[in-house]
């Protein structure tokens, strides 16, 4: 809901539980008023006339109070906007007008020929913010920095705690929490993609628990280099500023008539602790971000860990038969099907089936997979090229490179410059033809190296490729989705290196991590769930021992229950599985299909975090609940504690389908459910139905 004061200079946006208010002073200073529990317009108007507190010498009364700090004037906080023209640097804006479209508020400002529009839109209790910059003047305007938003938090006597998701390859999305101290904490990526090292999300609280207390969160929707800066100011207020690009070296140069729209930087306030905040983020993404979120994702098989590059049509057909016997619904051929791709040294860029491996193309295999009752998918990495490829030999100038500098070939590949329209058009023609040539239902889109030689010789502003590559990637995905509406897309980047709200608005799921070890995955999935829902979290059951990483041995039970917390997949070498293992896998897959609507669309409750002993999660949808429990290790013969459930009606009764026992809701909420787990790496699934 959007409300505007009679004077047209105070605005309040409200969701079911929260409000966000801002005010424009007579001097055209746009001030933040409130972000927190729901308030009335009259409350916002009272805040607008409340005198600002005294400020100390050498400080600015605007710092920590402005909605969108710009460079210039008496400001000493990090500017969200820094621009440069031939005459001057910085911004001194005047307010022009406001307008609305549906539930979107637009505030329009101007500085000479630069038109600046701030956008606000409340979705449930998530506020989306972004900025449009339009050069209407005669000369160029260089955008040194153009962040999407600055969020302001009040001062708190006990100080703030910062939560973030950090990691690396095979160890993404690990939750860490530290006290916020005076000064600035910066996270981000300077790699050209979202990165394995940080997800673009932060949360701040003072004393919140999993289910109680205030939590503020912010998440950026951008799939290139990015930065989020969290600063505690001298007066103890906190500001969170974030946007595309990592530094101030320049994003774009806008010629007359050109504009730039920043990515969305979304913010959320919750008084339901970290669990309440997560459920709000998940509901928002299912309702407004993820395409076709009401459609449950199928159980897939992926060939990578089974075959690597050594594939053939006959071999894939054998795997497909085994996968169908295990109840799989989507069969995916990973790397190795195209060009001269017998290793990672050649073939990228040549998106035609290898004639030795697939003599008649992909259609015969796709038809065979469909005849087995499964959908058919393939792996691609369109933004990359091997020097040993027909594409590179024809167009060596299509890659990112610096004239006269050594070039980097991570994984024996180079990055195509998707800022170039001819590169975008080539990829469109190749991928459109590929998707039209065979019954392809699914595409796993990978991105296996970072930007290192990000140059564009001959372009008047080569720095723009950092932004325009991402915009080209988005445009290509949008075009392919429009032309092939029945094809689903998964975002992958060496695992979880490209996960953010921007790519999630264009893909159906993400590859969470290349780490498929079921024990490691518990911590990765715990962190991932802080911001993103199970509906997009792909998780595979692979072989034991886990030869990819650690040689850990685990039961099929533990591997399946670990992966059933998200979008279930299978990635082991099924030709080496015994008939007994295939039969057990079929039972787990059938069970997952029963609980899938609850897992993928239900409310998530993290009952116990994965800290070495018992951990558990619960999903609730309507009259049904599902509990997944894991015991990492049992020490000294200690009894395993019961798991206290959440999200149930205390006055209702619930039948456990696994045991036939009937439990009162109040008993499950306050005394818990006994899991019967014992030993090391044990796991169980419990289905509860209200009766």
Number of C-alpha atoms within 10 A of each C-alpha: 15 20 16 16 14 9 7 12 18 22 21 26 27 26 17 11 14 22 26 25 26 22 25 19 12 9 8 15 18 21 21 22 24 22 23 21 16 18 18 14 20 11 14 23 21 11 18 21 10 10 7 11 7 8 12 10 7 7 14 16 15 18 21 28 23 23 23 23 26 23 20 15 10 12 17 17 18 19 18 19 21 21 23 17 14 9 6 9 15 17 19 14 17 16 18 13 13 14 10 13 8 8 14 17 23 20 18 19 20 19 15 13 16 21 19 22 22 19 20 23 22 23 22 19 25 25 23 22 23 22 25 18 21 21 23 19 17 10 15 19 25 20 21 20 24 28 27 27 29 26 24 22 20 17 14 12 8 8 18 23 17 19 19 21 24 21 18 16 16 21 20 28 28 19 18 12 13 11 13 20 15 16 12 15 14 13 20 25 24 18 19 23 23 28 31 25 20 23 28 29 25 23 24 27 23 18 14 17 14 17 17 15 16 21 25 22 25 24 23 27 25 28 28 30 23 25 24 26 17 25 23 21 18 13 14 19 19 25 24 24 23 31 28 27 26 23 15 13 11 21 25 23 23 21 16 16 13 14 18 16 13 20 24 25 29 26 25 26 26 24 20 19 20 27 25 23 26 27 22 22 26 23 21 19 23 20 15 13 20 21 18 14 18 13 12 18 22 17 24 26 32 27 25 19 17 19 20 13 17 15 21 18 19 12 13 18 18 13 22 28 18 19 28 19 14 22 22 26 21 24 32 26 26 22 25 26 28 24 20 22 22 17 13 15 16 21 26 29 26 21 19 19 19 21 14 14 20 19 12 13 20 26 16 16 21 24 17 16 25 19 10 17 15 26 22 28 26 22 23 22 18 22 23 20 25 24 20 17 18 17 18 20 11 9 10 13 13 20 23 23 23 14 12 6 9 9 14 14 14 13 11 16 21 27 25 25 26 28 22 16 12 12 18 21 14 13 19 18 12 17 18 15 13 17 20 13 13 17 20 23 22 21 23 24 20 22 19 17 22 21 20 18 18 22 21 22 13 8 10 9 15 18 17 19 23 27 22 20 22 22 17 20 19 17 16 18 18 15 14 18 16 11 13 15 10 11 18 20 24 20 26 24 26 20 25 31 32 27 29 24 25 22 25 24 17 20 24 25 27 27 24 30 27 21 23 24 29 27 20 14 24 21 19 24 27 20 21 23 23 26 27 23 27 26 28 25 23 23 32 30 24 26 26 17 14 17 13 15 12 10 12 14 15 18 14 19 17 22 26 25 22 27 25 28 29 24 25 26 24 26 21 22 18 23 15 11 14 10 12 9 14 19 15 15 23 18 14 20 22 16 14 23 18 12 19 25 19 25 28 26 21 23 23 29 23 22 21 19 16 22 10 12 17 25 19 25 21 25 26 22 16 11 13 19 26 23 25 21 26 27 24 21 15 18 11 5 8 8 11 18 15 14 22 16 25 23 15 20 15 15 9 12 19 23 17 18 13 11 9 10 10 15 18 16 21 17 15 21 17 13 14 17 18 12 21 14 20 19 12 15 21 21 25 19 22 17 21 21 16 18 11
